Amino acid sequence: MEFWIFLQIAIDIILLFIIYFYLIRDRNRLGGEPSGEMNEEKLEALSDSLGQMISESKRVLGEMFEKLESKEGQIDRLIEEGDELVSKLQKTISETLPKSEESHDKYQQALKLANDGLSADEISERVKLSKGEVGLILDLRKE
């Protein structure tokens, strides 16, 4: 916000110098000093115009700042939602991986016991797998 205010002030000062430059140029072009009334009228009109420009600039800057704050809030909310999703995904992954490794170990044990000559019922009881899973493992081993 401060940057935009300083930028607006700098632009306003530059505009003042430009107006002052044109006033001096017009005075020199007319070959002398314009009448006092004309000079005061021009300065008053320029002052009013400059005041309106400054007011309008401040209004526009205020609107821009409000929009930026709104967008910043939206971005913050999206980041929070993204962080929540990432943590949920990490939790799901961490819960899933140990189970699959555990299952893999059970299957390895079942194969070892089958190679040792145990029956499907004995393997099922020792490894804590269903009889259908043990049967599938034994059928796959035969192929």
C-alpha positions as CSV (number, residue, x, y, z in Angstrom):
1,M,0.0,0.0,0.0
2,E,2.8,2.4,0.9
3,F,4.4,2.0,-2.5
4,W,1.3,3.0,-4.3
5,I,0.8,6.1,-2.2
6,F,4.4,7.2,-2.8
7,L,4.0,6.5,-6.5
8,Q,0.8,8.6,-6.6
9,I,2.5,11.4,-4.7
10,A,5.4,11.3,-7.2
11,I,3.0,11.4,-10.1
12,D,1.2,14.4,-8.6
13,I,4.4,16.3,-8.1
14,I,5.5,15.6,-11.7
15,L,2.1,16.8,-12.9
16,L,2.6,20.0,-10.9
17,F,5.9,20.6,-12.5
18,I,4.4,20.0,-16.0
19,I,1.7,22.5,-15.3
20,Y,4.2,25.1,-13.9
21,F,6.3,24.6,-17.0
22,Y,3.4,25.2,-19.4
23,L,2.4,28.3,-17.4
24,I,5.9,29.8,-17.7
25,R,6.0,28.9,-21.4
26,D,2.6,30.5,-22.1
27,R,3.8,33.7,-20.2
28,N,7.0,33.8,-22.3
29,R,5.1,33.2,-25.5
30,L,2.7,36.1,-24.8
31,G,5.7,38.4,-24.5
32,G,5.3,39.4,-20.9
33,E,3.2,39.1,-17.9
34,P,-0.5,38.4,-18.5
35,S,-3.0,40.5,-16.6
36,G,-3.4,39.8,-12.9
37,E,-7.0,38.7,-13.2
38,M,-6.2,36.3,-16.0
39,N,-3.3,34.8,-14.2
40,E,-5.2,34.3,-11.0
41,E,-8.1,32.8,-12.9
42,K,-5.9,30.3,-14.6
43,L,-4.1,29.4,-11.5
44,E,-7.3,28.9,-9.6
45,A,-8.7,26.7,-12.4
46,L,-5.5,24.7,-12.6
47,S,-5.5,24.4,-8.8
48,D,-9.1,23.1,-8.8
49,S,-8.3,20.8,-11.7
50,L,-5.2,19.5,-9.9
51,G,-7.2,19.0,-6.7
52,Q,-9.8,17.0,-8.6
53,M,-7.1,14.9,-10.2
54,I,-5.5,14.2,-6.8
55,S,-8.9,13.3,-5.3
56,E,-9.7,11.0,-8.2
57,S,-6.3,9.4,-7.9
58,K,-6.8,8.7,-4.2
59,R,-10.2,7.2,-4.8
60,V,-8.8,4.9,-7.5
61,L,-5.9,3.9,-5.3
62,G,-8.3,3.1,-2.5
63,E,-10.4,0.9,-4.8
64,M,-7.3,-0.8,-6.1
65,F,-6.1,-1.4,-2.5
66,E,-9.5,-2.9,-1.5
67,K,-9.5,-5.2,-4.5
68,L,-5.9,-6.3,-3.7
69,E,-6.8,-7.0,-0.1
70,S,-9.8,-9.0,-1.3
71,K,-7.7,-11.0,-3.7
72,E,-5.1,-11.5,-0.9
73,G,-7.8,-13.0,1.3
74,Q,-8.9,-15.3,-1.5
75,I,-5.3,-16.5,-2.1
76,D,-4.8,-17.1,1.6
77,R,-8.0,-19.2,1.8
78,L,-6.9,-21.2,-1.3
79,I,-3.5,-21.8,0.2
80,E,-5.1,-23.0,3.5
81,E,-7.4,-25.4,1.5
82,G,-4.4,-26.7,-0.5
83,D,-2.4,-27.3,2.7
84,E,-5.3,-29.2,4.2
85,L,-5.6,-31.3,1.1
86,V,-1.9,-32.0,1.1
87,S,-1.9,-33.1,4.8
88,K,-5.0,-35.3,4.1
89,L,-3.2,-36.9,1.2
90,Q,0.0,-37.4,3.2
91,K,-2.0,-39.0,6.0
92,T,-3.8,-41.3,3.5
93,I,-0.5,-42.3,2.0
94,S,1.1,-43.0,5.3
95,E,-1.9,-45.1,6.4
96,T,-1.9,-47.1,3.2
97,L,1.8,-47.9,2.7
98,P,2.3,-49.8,6.0
99,K,-0.7,-52.0,5.3
100,S,0.5,-52.9,1.8
101,E,4.0,-53.7,3.1
102,E,2.4,-55.8,5.9
103,S,0.2,-57.7,3.3
104,H,3.3,-58.2,1.1
105,D,5.1,-59.8,4.1
106,K,2.1,-62.1,4.8
107,Y,2.1,-63.2,1.2
108,Q,5.9,-63.9,1.3
109,Q,5.4,-65.9,4.5
110,A,2.5,-67.9,2.9
111,L,4.7,-68.8,0.0
112,K,7.5,-69.9,2.3
113,L,5.2,-72.0,4.3
114,A,3.7,-73.5,1.1
115,N,7.2,-74.4,-0.1
116,D,7.8,-76.0,3.3
117,G,4.8,-78.3,2.5
118,L,2.1,-76.9,4.8
119,S,-1.5,-77.2,3.7
120,A,-3.7,-74.2,2.8
121,D,-5.6,-74.5,6.2
122,E,-2.4,-74.5,8.2
123,I,-1.0,-71.5,6.2
124,S,-4.2,-69.6,6.6
125,E,-4.2,-70.0,10.4
126,R,-0.5,-69.1,10.8
127,V,-0.3,-66.1,8.5
128,K,-3.9,-64.8,9.3
129,L,-5.0,-64.7,5.7
130,S,-8.3,-66.0,4.4
131,K,-8.4,-69.5,2.9
132,G,-9.3,-67.9,-0.5
133,E,-6.1,-65.8,-0.5
134,V,-4.0,-68.7,0.5
135,G,-5.6,-70.8,-2.3
136,L,-4.8,-68.0,-4.8
137,I,-1.2,-67.8,-3.6
138,L,-0.8,-71.6,-4.0
139,D,-2.4,-71.6,-7.4
140,L,-0.1,-68.8,-8.6
141,R,2.9,-70.7,-7.2
142,K,2.0,-73.7,-9.3
143,E,2.0,-71.7,-12.5
